[in-house]
Amino acid sequence: MKRTEFGRLIDTIFAAKAGEELSCSDYFERLPRYAELEAAGEDAAAQLPDVRHHMHQCPECEEVYLGLLEVVRAEKNFDASR
């Protein structure tokens, strides 16, 4: 088992025990806020831990997050260059 897979497994176990499981649709509702916080340099995982846990459980959702984060950062850079 790869290290990242093991990390996801551990996160899944702890999230399930804490009752923090999030569906993909709930994740997508919160994802824009998470990406905005990350792009602003804030600790998004501390503010939205359920989103972070879901991301570790669901590689497809993590992939969407990475794409969205690139878009948000590009928008911030574009706005800053004006």
HUCOR-V349271 format. One line per field, one symbol per residue. phi: phi as a letter, one per 40 degrees, with the letter a starting at -180 (. if undefined). A space follows every 50 residues. Layout:
phi=???
This chain:
phi=.cdcccccccccccccccgbcbccccdcccddccccccccgccccccbcc ccccdccbdcccccdccccccccccccccccc
